Every structure is written in structure tokens, then in C-alpha cells.
Amino acid sequence: MAGANQGTRATWPMKAVRVADDDLILEVAAEKSRQAGEVGPDEIADDESTSGASGRRTLSFSQAYKMRHREPMVFTTWQTVLLAYQSLGIVYGDLGTSPLYVFSSLVLPDAGEADFLGVLSLILWTLTAMSLVKYVLIVLRADDHGEGGTFALYSLLRQHVSFKSDTPVPVARQASGASLGSHGERSGPPSRLHRWLEDSSVLQAAVTCFVLLGTCMMIGDGALTPAISGVAVIFVMLITTCLVSMVMDVIWRVNAEWIATFAVAFVSIEGVYGSALMNKFAEGGWVPFAIAALLLVPTLSWTYGRKLKARYEARHALDAAELGALAARRHAPGACVFLTDLVNGFPPIVRRYAEHTACLRELTLFVTVRELPVRSVLPEERFLVAREAPGVYRCVVRYGYMDKYDLVGDGFVGSAVAALKEAAESAEEAEAVDSALGDGYVVVFGRTILHMGGEHNWFKRFVINYLYRFLQKNFRSSVSMLKIDHAKTLQVGMLYEI
């Protein structure tokens, strides 16, 4: 990396070798000396991939997506006591005041001492079962490196299950990574639920929509009064129970009887409370569902449009032969950076760009910004680079869902080029890369418009031609997120006939 991260970045000469249409191998020199304690990417490759005579190891492009296992944080006794003290405010502000709303909402004819003691007993046992047993002892153990909640549980599943469905959350592995077992440590054959989840795109989409529903309800819960949000919280608890049950089976490998006991017990408790709250549906209990539906409409519309866009680009993508023919033309000085979602293949805007400019630059770099379903990506693991053709390179920039886009503007391009120089096969190639950047660069991104024809039904046409197009005109583009100087950007417009 450039700038402040330059000193922490290890350098390993790499050589890209294409062994299949959808796989790329980076050869990493094992003999390159490193400082003590540094961990190189060749150390996560299998031992069998080491060639004794040459002293080199091979690392697949998809294998590099495998996140290293990170040990949980260990706190001292005083740190634990301090954290417990800090949590008292949350307990008092939330759990401590909830019984007050329960007692004030009770309508019991001729209520006596026994009735109020019974209600108090239900409150105490509910807090014990839900707060202590379910959340403290079980759910809090299913954290994603300190992050909790519905989306963190979903992130854990995505790290251990190869999701192939078209979902709003970008997949962590591409087609070339189908053989990658998981992002975490796992032993033994996968469970039946695990195999079913990986083989069924319908089930994967259902789980994703389930998570989105819970997330949207929690967003709406923040704007509601406690009397109404009792409804939203109960349904989020049900969603959490289902996700934790899946985590127990897929990741923790808990015995099926224990999983069934956990699921049946807490679904029964939460189901009883949920059904008891349904009498408030007409009195305002419908509000969280309406808010969730309102938030789901743009989310699912955007997902459907992105899915069709990805399919179109995959069908019309340039192959290596066509790209090589374009690269063989005369070159203009400088570097050209294409922002694309494709990792396999090259976007159709390259063909449109070449038609209007009649040439490519000395250095052509395809950059894909990928958000992985993990909490954070280490700075030294941010970039994956590979050489596609003479003067043509690919770079994947990886972020976790809690990472900030700290590389912006010239720093972003400079860091990507620095990664290319480290992966150069020779000093001449590294010098050529540096020289091309010195002549200036331009960032090219596509401004695509999807249009669905009359052969599709009216609802799909409405979603694509109106809802998705409205969202596309108003969403935050990659250029604004990366804060690249507008004088160095070029927008290539294309119409995708779906």
C-alpha cells in the first residue's frame, strides 16, 4: 500500500498463471526474505502445493478470499468488571423499564395479589429464559469478531456456506472459489442442512429475505413507541432463534437433539408472546410491518435490477482473446482504470470505450471493489492483483462490512498501482507500470440503463423501467464513494436491453 500503509505491507514477487477459464493462479516466491513474525500469503496455501525443487508455492485467486482464523479477544478480570458496569445503563434503560410498560398495560377484572404475583413471575422467568439463557449464554457466542445482531449471524453463515443466489449482499467467493470449503475453521463432512443450504438457491434467497425483514423491522423499531415496538421485537427474536439454530448446525456442529430443544423451546415462548400481541395489530401493531415493507420494496427492486445487470454483463463480457486483440492495438500514454463488478471476464464498456477511442492506454487496470461478508479485512490483505495480458491487470479491493473506505482519490489509484509493482515479474515491468501512472490516469465507469421489453409482464417492466431506474439515478456511485477527481473520470453510457 501507499502512504502510511507502505511500511506495513510485505512484498512477495508474484506470477499470474491462468490454468482455466475461471481460475487464476498467483505464484508466490517462497525464497523472498521477510521480517520475523510476518505472515505471507503463501503460508495459507496447502502444503501439498509446495514444489521442493523450485522453492515456489501456488495460491489460487479464489483461495486468497479465505479469511484467516482470528482468536476472540481475551479480557482481564478488571476489564470484564468494567464492561459489566458499563452495561448496567443498557440493562436499566431497556430491560429494567420494560416491566413498567407491562404492568401499566394489564387489564384484569378484579385483579388481586395473586394475579400481580403471577404476572411478576412471568416477567422474571421470561427475563431469565430469554435474556440470560438465550442471549447471554448462547446468542452472544455467535458473534462475528465482536459484532452481534441479525446481520452478524447472517455474516457467519455466509462465511461458512457458499451462497450462489442473487442477493443484495455480495458473495465472498466467485465461481473460481467453488471448491473453497469455508472462511473459518471446520472439520468433518458438512451437515445435511449445510448441503441443502448450499445446493438450494431458493433457500439461500429465502434466508436473505428473512434477514432483510428482521433488519428492516429493527430500523423501523427505532422510530416507534414502546407500546407498538413490542410487536417488532418479538418477530426479530423469532428470526434470531432461527438463525442461531442454523449456526448451531452449520458452524458449531451441535447435536441435532440439542438444536431441536433450543428451537422448539424458544419458538414456543416467542410464538406465544407474538400471538398475544396480535390483538394490537389493528391498534398500531401493523406499523412495523408497514415500515419493513416500505424498506423492502427498494431493496428487493435494487436486487432484481442488479441481478439482471450482472447476467447481461456475463453474457456480453469480453473474453481473453478479444481483450488481447484490443490490447494489441496502438497505446495512448498513461493509465486507464476500469471500475467493474466482474471478477471473471471483462465488462462490455471496454468494447464501447475502444470503439470511440480506437486504443487502450499503456496500462489498463480493472478494479473491483468487493465487500465481503466479514467484519473487517486486514490492510495488508486489502489488494489482490493479477496480470491478464501485456499491459492489462486486474485488482480486487476487499473491504469488510465494518471497514471504512480509507483509500480515496489519488491514494486509491496509487495504492492499487503499488500492489501491481509488487506483483511485477521483472524490474522492467514494474518500471513500465510506474511510468504509465506518471503520464496520468483516467478512471472509466459505466453508466448503464436497463430497459425491459414488452415480452415481459407489466410488473417486471415496472420494477426495472421505473423503480430500478429511479434508484439508479439517485444512488451513491462508486466515483463519489472513492472521491476521485471528476477531471480524471470518464463516464461511458450503455443501454442494456433485457
BANUGU-315451 format. One line per field, with one value per residue (C-alpha): chain; residue number from 1; z, x, y. Coordinates in steps of 0.001 Angstrom, whole numbers, plus 524288, in hexadecimal, padded with zeros to 5 digits. Each point is the difference from the previous one (the first is absolute). Last residue first. Example, Ala and Ser with C-alpha at 12.3 -4.5 7.8 and 13.67 -1.06 7.14 Angstrom:
mol	c(A,A)
seq	c(2,1)
up	c(81BE4,80294)
east	c(83566,7FAA6)
north	c(7FBDC,7F290)
//
This chain:
mol	c(A,A,A,A,A,A,A,A,A,A,A,A,A,A,A,A,A,A,A,A,A,A,A,A,A,A,A,A,A,A,A,A,A,A,A,A,A,A,A,A,A,A,A,A,A,A,A,A,A,A,A,A,A,A,A,A,A,A,A,A,A,A,A,A,A,A,A,A,A,A,A,A,A,A,A,A,A,A,A,A,A,A,A,A,A,A,A,A,A,A,A,A,A,A,A,A,A,A,A,A,A,A,A,A,A,A,A,A,A,A,A,A,A,A,A,A,A,A,A,A,A,A,A,A,A,A,A,A,A,A,A,A,A,A,A,A,A,A,A,A,A,A,A,A,A,A,A,A,A,A,A,A,A,A,A,A,A,A,A,A,A,A,A,A,A,A,A,A,A,A,A,A,A,A,A,A,A,A,A,A,A,A,A,A,A,A,A,A,A,A,A,A,A,A,A,A,A,A,A,A,A,A,A,A,A,A,A,A,A,A,A,A,A,A,A,A,A,A,A,A,A,A,A,A,A,A,A,A,A,A,A,A,A,A,A,A,A,A,A,A,A,A,A,A,A,A,A,A,A,A,A,A,A,A,A,A,A,A,A,A,A,A,A,A,A,A,A,A,A,A,A,A,A,A,A,A,A,A,A,A,A,A,A,A,A,A,A,A,A,A,A,A,A,A,A,A,A,A,A,A,A,A,A,A,A,A,A,A,A,A,A,A,A,A,A,A,A,A,A,A,A,A,A,A,A,A,A,A,A,A,A,A,A,A,A,A,A,A,A,A,A,A,A,A,A,A,A,A,A,A,A,A,A,A,A,A,A,A,A,A,A,A,A,A,A,A,A,A,A,A,A,A,A,A,A,A,A,A,A,A,A,A,A,A,A,A,A,A,A,A,A,A,A,A,A,A,A,A,A,A,A,A,A,A,A,A,A,A,A,A,A,A,A,A,A,A,A,A,A,A,A,A,A,A,A,A,A,A,A,A,A,A,A,A,A,A,A,A,A,A,A,A,A,A,A,A,A,A,A,A,A,A,A,A,A,A,A,A,A,A,A,A,A,A,A,A,A,A,A,A,A,A,A,A,A,A,A,A,A,A,A,A,A,A,A,A,A,A,A,A,A,A,A,A,A,A,A,A)
seq	c(498,497,496,495,494,493,492,491,490,489,488,487,486,485,484,483,482,481,480,479,478,477,476,475,474,473,472,471,470,469,468,467,466,465,464,463,462,461,460,459,458,457,456,455,454,453,452,451,450,449,448,447,446,445,444,443,442,441,440,439,438,437,436,435,434,433,432,431,430,429,428,427,426,425,424,423,422,421,420,419,418,417,416,415,414,413,412,411,410,409,408,407,406,405,404,403,402,401,400,399,398,397,396,395,394,393,392,391,390,389,388,387,386,385,384,383,382,381,380,379,378,377,376,375,374,373,372,371,370,369,368,367,366,365,364,363,362,361,360,359,358,357,356,355,354,353,352,351,350,349,348,347,346,345,344,343,342,341,340,339,338,337,336,335,334,333,332,331,330,329,328,327,326,325,324,323,322,321,320,319,318,317,316,315,314,313,312,311,310,309,308,307,306,305,304,303,302,301,300,299,298,297,296,295,294,293,292,291,290,289,288,287,286,285,284,283,282,281,280,279,278,277,276,275,274,273,272,271,270,269,268,267,266,265,264,263,262,261,260,259,258,257,256,255,254,253,252,251,250,249,248,247,246,245,244,243,242,241,240,239,238,237,236,235,234,233,232,231,230,229,228,227,226,225,224,223,222,221,220,219,218,217,216,215,214,213,212,211,210,209,208,207,206,205,204,203,202,201,200,199,198,197,196,195,194,193,192,191,190,189,188,187,186,185,184,183,182,181,180,179,178,177,176,175,174,173,172,171,170,169,168,167,166,165,164,163,162,161,160,159,158,157,156,155,154,153,152,151,150,149,148,147,146,145,144,143,142,141,140,139,138,137,136,135,134,133,132,131,130,129,128,127,126,125,124,123,122,121,120,119,118,117,116,115,114,113,112,111,110,109,108,107,106,105,104,103,102,101,100,99,98,97,96,95,94,93,92,91,90,89,88,87,86,85,84,83,82,81,80,79,78,77,76,75,74,73,72,71,70,69,68,67,66,65,64,63,62,61,60,59,58,57,56,55,54,53,52,51,50,49,48,47,46,45,44,43,42,41,40,39,38,37,36,35,34,33,32,31,30,29,28,27,26,25,24,23,22,21,20,19,18,17,16,15,14,13,12,11,10,9,8,7,6,5,4,3,2,1)
up	c(7AD87,7F6B5,806EF,7FB82,801BE,804D0,801EF,80A9A,80061,80C76,80261,8001D,8096D,80A30,80694,80CF1,80103,80451,7F5F4,7F52E,80499,7FE6F,80AD8,7FBAB,7FA38,7F189,8027C,809BC,7F602,7F58E,80936,802FA,7F23A,7F4DC,8087B,809E5,7F691,7F559,809B4,803E7,7F20B,7FB70,7F72A,7F12A,80018,801C7,80C35,7FF90,808C2,7FF3B,8025F,80453,7FED4,806C5,7FAB4,808EA,7F8A7,802D0,7FE77,7F932,80D00,80121,7F36A,804CB,80CA8,7F8A4,7F65E,80B32,80668,7F320,7FE35,80DE7,7FCFC,802DF,805C5,80BFD,80871,7F4EC,7FED2,80E89,7FE99,7F4AB,808CC,80AC6,7F683,7FA9D,80D98,804AE,7F41A,80451,80B96,80862,80D66,7FBBA,80DC2,80438,8078F,7F495,7FC93,7F49C,7F4A0,7F458,7F47A,7F5CE,7F1FF,7F69D,7F19C,7FABD,7FA12,8037F,80C34,80AAE,80DC4,80C22,80CFE,808E5,80DEC,8068F,805D5,80516,80713,7FB89,809A1,804AF,7F5C4,7F56B,7F5D2,7F96E,7F2EA,7F88C,7F28F,7F889,7F1FB,7FCB1,7F261,7FF24,7F332,7FD23,7F6B5,7F214,7F607,80999,7FC68,7FCDA,80ACB,80A58,7FAEF,80076,80D97,80406,7FDBF,80CCD,80069,80434,80D7E,80AE4,7FABC,80828,7F820,801A1,7F462,802A9,7F441,80122,7F83B,7F209,7F510,7FAEB,7F225,7FEAD,80615,80C42,7F80D,7FA38,80D75,80564,7F541,802F4,80EC3,7FF2F,7FFCB,8079D,7F8F1,80716,80D3C,7FE4F,7FD6E,80B95,80907,7FB89,80214,80DDF,802B1,7FBE8,808BE,80B91,7FE3D,7FFB0,80C0C,807C0,7FAB6,80432,80C96,806D9,7FE0D,803D0,80CA7,802CF,7FD91,808AB,80ABB,7FED0,8003F,80EDE,80038,80621,7F55E,80321,80EA0,8010D,7F953,80C30,8065F,7F3AE,800F4,80E6E,7FD96,7F42C,807CD,80A49,7F61E,7F6FA,80BF8,80456,7F281,7FACF,80BF5,80172,7F162,8005A,80BC1,7F948,7F382,8070F,7FE37,7F413,803C9,7F217,7F828,80AE0,80ACC,7F5D9,7FA53,80D81,8023E,7F393,803F2,80DBB,7FAC3,7F6CC,80B62,80817,7F4AB,8003A,80E8B,7FE8B,7F589,807DA,80C82,7F764,800CA,80EA3,8001D,7F684,7F251,7F892,80452,7FD11,7F1A4,7FEE0,807AD,7F6BF,7F447,805B1,802E6,7F257,7FA0A,80797,7FB18,7F240,800E7,8057C,7F514,7F5A0,80540,80098,7F1C6,7FC0F,80568,7FF56,80A79,80999,7FDDA,801FC,80CAD,804B6,7FDC2,8078E,7F9AD,80122,80ABC,80470,7FF81,80230,7F990,7F275,7FAB9,7F6CD,7F400,7F46D,7FA14,8005F,7F159,7FF00,80954,80EA2,80A2A,7F9D8,7FF6A,80923,7F89F,7FBCF,7F32B,80504,80015,80E87,803B5,80E61,80ACC,7FEF9,7FB7C,80C30,808C9,7F8A3,80224,80E8A,7FF2D,7F889,80A95,80B28,804E9,7FC54,8086E,7F5E9,7FA13,80C23,8022B,80E38,8035D,7FB3E,80970,80E5C,80046,7F59C,80203,80E34,80637,7F82A,7FB01,80AA9,80BAB,7FAF6,7FD12,80D62,806B9,7F7E4,80166,80EBA,80083,7F8B4,80988,80B99,7FA2C,7FEBA,80DA1,8061F,7F9D1,7F2F2,7FFE9,7F134,7FA16,7F5F9,80059,7F7D7,80B8E,8056F,7F313,7FD8F,80D53,7FD45,7F475,8083D,80548,7F333,7F835,8079C,80BC0,7F7FC,7F6DE,80B5B,806F7,7F421,8042F,80CE8,7F907,7F6E1,80BB3,806E4,7F3B6,7FEA7,80E30,7FE1F,7F3D6,7F28B,7F509,7F254,7F737,7F783,7F1A9,7F590,7F355,7F59E,7F3C2,7F480,7FC87,7FC24,7F4E7,7F953,801DE,80731,7FA91,80715,7FBD2,804D2,7F26F,80425,80B0F,7F968,80A41,7FC9C,8093D,80BA1,7FCE9,7FE5F,80BD1,80192,7F20F,803AA,808C4,80EAD,80603,80D5D,7FC9A,7F48E,7F2BC,7F64F,7F28C,7FE45,7FFBB,7F339,7FE2B,7F3C0,7FE73,7F987,7F910,7FE40,7F7AF,7F287,8050F,80393,7FEBC,805AC,80722,8057D,80D3E,80680,80E7C,8071C,80DAD,802C0,80D23,7FB25,7F4CE,8089A,80312,7F1CB,7F5B1,801F1)
east	c(77E9F,8050E,80BAB,80261,80DD4,8066A,80E92,803A1,80DEF,806B1,80C94,7F9F5,7F5E0,80AA1,7FDB0,7F8CE,7FF6B,7F1C8,7FCC3,8060A,7F95A,7F2A8,7F6AB,7F232,7F69F,7FFB7,800F2,7F4D8,7F722,8045D,7FD40,7F249,7FC3F,804D1,8045A,7F4E6,7F561,804BC,7FFF7,7F1FA,7FB48,80404,80BBF,7FF55,7FE0D,80E58,807C5,80956,80BD9,8083F,80E88,80926,80CE5,80C53,80CFC,80A77,80A77,80E7C,80BD9,80D21,80645,7F6A6,8056B,80E01,7FD4A,7FA22,80B53,809C6,7F95F,80095,80E59,8030F,7FA5C,7F452,7F7DC,7F7E8,805D9,7FE24,7F1C3,7FDD2,805EB,7F6A5,7F46C,80570,8020A,7F23E,7F9FE,80945,7FCE1,7F1DA,7FC01,80593,7F988,7F355,7FBFC,7FF3F,7F45B,7FA51,80D6F,807AF,80744,8063B,8013A,80A13,8011A,80AF5,80200,80D20,8034C,7F466,7F84E,809F3,7FAB6,7FD83,7F943,7FFDF,7FB09,80752,80A86,7F552,7F921,7F20D,7F514,7F2FB,7FE43,7F5A8,80983,7FE53,806ED,80536,803AF,80ACB,803C5,80D07,8049A,80DDD,8054A,7F258,7F65B,7FD15,7F58A,7FA45,7F1A0,7FFCA,809D9,7F71B,7F43C,80790,80509,7F215,7FC58,80696,80B8D,7FFA2,80033,800A3,7F4F3,7FAD5,8079B,807BD,80936,80CE2,80754,80E72,80864,804A8,7F6F5,8025D,7FF0E,7F85A,80490,7F7F8,7F381,803BF,803DE,7F2D8,7F930,807F0,7FE5E,7F139,7F7F2,7F353,7F2FB,7F9C8,8061B,7FC6F,7F1CD,7FF58,80600,7F63B,7F4AE,80495,80279,7F212,7FA40,8081D,7FC4E,7F1AE,801ED,805FC,7F6D2,7F3F1,805E2,8006E,7F17D,7FCEF,807A0,7F90A,7F2BE,80386,80468,7F324,7F6B8,80053,7F903,7F2E0,7FC05,80BB9,7FE60,7F89A,80BC4,80809,7FB91,803F5,80DB4,8012A,7FBF3,808F4,80B6F,7FE6A,7FD76,80AEE,808C0,7FD7C,7FEA7,80CA1,80863,7FAFE,8017E,80DFD,802F4,7FA64,80793,80D12,80781,808AB,80418,80020,7F4C8,7F75F,8018D,80074,7F30C,7F9C6,805A8,7F951,7F2BF,800BE,80429,7F448,7F6ED,80671,7FE11,7F198,7FF1E,8070A,7F6B2,7F39A,80525,80319,7F1F4,7FFAE,80E35,7FD72,80548,80B09,80AC1,7F762,7FFCB,80E6B,7FDD5,7F515,808B5,80AA6,7F661,7FA5A,80D98,803C3,7F42B,80285,80DC3,7FB33,7F5E3,80A3C,808BB,7F480,7FCB4,80E4E,7FFA7,80CAC,80798,7F4A1,7FCF1,80E38,800B1,7F2FA,804ED,80C66,80D1E,80A96,80A1D,807F3,7FDFD,80839,7FAD9,7FE5D,7FA43,8021B,805A0,7FD05,7F6A2,80A63,8017A,7F191,801D7,800C1,7FBBC,7F2DC,7FB19,7F47D,7F3B1,7FDA9,8008B,80206,80CF4,802DD,80B81,7FDAB,809E9,80281,7F21C,7FAB4,80857,7FB9B,7F1C3,80287,8069A,7F440,7F676,807EB,80DD4,80D61,80B91,8072B,7F338,7F8BD,7F921,80425,7F6DF,7F48E,8024B,8029E,7FCA1,7F54F,7F853,80254,80173,7F75F,7F597,7FE98,80327,7F8B9,7F43D,800E6,80021,7F4F0,7F773,80210,7FC47,7F361,7FD02,802F3,7F6BD,7F52C,80238,7FEEA,7F2E0,7FAA2,7F13D,7FFB5,80DB5,80479,80EC5,8065F,80602,805D3,8068A,80504,80698,80582,8078D,80708,80ACD,80221,802B7,805B5,80420,806A2,80649,804DE,80514,80851,80ADC,80160,80126,80A46,807B9,7FF15,804B5,80B49,8037B,80019,8085F,7FA05,80382,7FBE9,7FB94,80A40,80034,7FF77,80531,7F64B,7FF40,7FEE9,80E1D,7FB57,7F864,80C27,8069D,80CDA,80B8C,80CB9,80E09,80CA3,80306,80495,7F6AA,7F378,7F650,7F1B0,7FF2A,801FA,7F33E,8005F,7FE1D,80E91,80185,7F894,80B33,7FFC2,809D6,80554,80E56,8023D,7FEDF,80976,7FB25,802A5,7F199,7FD6A,7F150,7F9A3,7F276,7F69A,7F3B7,7F38C,7F3F2,804F8,809F5,80E5C,80340,80D72,802AD,80D9F,8024A,80B8A,7FD2B,80061,7FABF,7F7DF,801C4,8090E,7F764,7F3D7,80257,800DA,7FEF8,7FC3B)
north	c(7E49A,80A48,805F2,80DF8,804CC,80C92,80164,809BB,804F0,80458,80795,80DB4,7FAA6,7FE04,7F2F4,8001B,7F116,80079,80A6B,7F7D3,7F39D,8063C,803BA,7FCAE,809E4,7FCEA,7F164,80080,80664,7F659,7F4A9,804CD,8044E,7F77C,7F4A7,7FEA6,8047F,7F6CB,7F4B7,80352,801B7,7F27D,7FDF5,7FF92,80EB6,802F6,802B3,80B81,800ED,80C48,7FEC7,80AB7,7F8FB,80438,8047C,805AA,807A6,8001B,808A4,7FE5F,7FC4E,7F4A6,7FA56,801B3,7F8A9,7F491,7FFE8,80054,7F459,7F8A2,80336,7FBA7,7F2BA,7F762,80B09,7FC7D,80AC4,809AF,7FC30,80246,80D87,80260,7FD01,808B7,80B30,7FEBD,800AF,80A99,8084F,80099,7F7A6,7F521,80090,7F9B9,7FC88,7F1DD,7FAA5,7F82B,7FADF,80586,7F9C5,80698,7F6B2,803FA,7FB40,80333,802FF,804EC,7F2D6,7F75F,7FC27,802FF,7FDED,80802,7FDD2,80BD9,801FD,7F4E6,808DD,808F4,7F4BA,7FDD3,802B9,7FAC6,7F57D,7FEE3,8053E,80D1E,7FF88,80BAD,7FAFE,806D7,7FCFD,80656,803AE,8052E,80552,804E3,7F9C4,803DA,803B6,809FD,7FE53,7F17C,7FCFC,805F6,7F86F,7F33D,80314,8038F,7F1B4,7FC0E,7F693,7F1D2,7F9EB,80A10,80858,80B40,809FE,80C91,80167,806F4,80564,80367,80954,8010B,7FB71,7F25C,7FAC9,7F37A,7F33E,8028C,7FF72,7F2DE,7FAFA,8043B,7F876,7F3DB,8010A,8009C,80C4D,7FFD8,7FFB1,7F478,80363,80E4A,7FC94,7F6CF,80A32,80A3E,7F6A5,7FD3F,80E5B,80321,7F568,8045D,80E47,7FC5B,7F77A,80B23,80A6D,7F829,7FA97,80D24,80283,7F1F8,8019B,80CD2,7F9AE,7F476,8093D,8079F,7F462,7FF7D,80D12,7FCD1,7F652,7F774,8015A,7F32C,7F9F2,8022F,7F349,7F8A7,80588,7FCD7,7F1F6,7FF01,8054A,7F56D,7F528,8046A,80026,7F219,7F9E0,805F6,7FD01,7F21B,7FD6D,804F1,7F783,7F3FA,802D3,7FFE0,80CA6,8017B,80DD7,8051F,7FA18,7FA90,80A1B,80AD8,7FB4F,80002,80D8D,804AD,7FA7A,8058F,80D46,80062,7FD02,80AAB,80976,7FC5D,802F1,80CFE,80508,7FD52,80646,80B4E,804E4,802B1,80422,80B31,7FE9F,80678,7F6AA,7F44E,80398,7FCFD,7F36E,7FC2B,8028C,7F753,7F505,80093,80086,7F3D3,7F87F,8050B,7FA6A,7F308,7FEEF,80311,7F530,7F6A0,802D0,7FE8E,7F233,7F830,80769,8002C,7F1A4,7FC3A,807C3,7FAC1,7F225,802D8,8026C,7F598,8012F,80B7A,80E8D,80BF7,80C2A,805A3,7F376,7F4A5,80685,7F740,809CD,80A89,801D7,80307,80B4E,8002C,809E3,8024F,80DEB,802BC,803DE,7F1E3,7F8AC,7F225,7F8DB,80069,7F74F,7FD67,80257,80E99,80295,7F951,8088C,80C23,7FC4C,7FF59,80D54,80550,7FC01,80575,7FF6F,8052D,7FC17,7F7F8,7FB33,7FBE3,7F305,7FEDE,80B3D,7F7AE,7F4B4,80347,80E70,7FFE5,7F386,7FC60,80D70,80930,7F6BC,7F5C4,80890,80BE8,7F76F,7F9AB,80D31,805B7,7F3F2,80037,80E66,7FCE5,7F50C,808DC,80A12,7F5F4,7FA5F,80D8A,80280,8043C,80223,800A7,7FF8D,809FA,8007E,80ABE,80741,7F376,7FC94,80DC6,7FFEF,7F269,805DF,80A46,7F752,7F8CF,80C4D,80B5D,7F7F2,7F578,809CC,80831,7F3EE,7FC8A,80927,7F8B7,7F2EE,805B2,804EB,7F2D2,7F91C,80963,7FDC0,7F13F,800D8,7FF1D,7F68E,803D9,7F4F4,7F92D,8033E,7F58E,80553,803D5,7F7AF,8093F,7FCBD,7F287,80656,8052A,7F2D9,7FFA4,7F8A9,7FDE9,801E0,7F9DA,7FADC,7F296,7FD5D,803FB,8040E,7FD9E,7F451,808FE,806DF,80E9E,808AE,8021F,804E4,80C4A,80429,80141,80930,7FC33,80188,808FE,7F9F4,7F9FF,7FC2B,7F161,7FC7E,80710,8006C,7FAA0,805E4,7F698,80461,7F864,801DC,7FCF0,7F65F,7FF58,80E62,802DC,80CBD,801CC,805F8,80685,8013E,80CFB,801EC,80C14,80667,80ABD,80425,80124,80E3F,803E6,7F588,7F1EC)
//
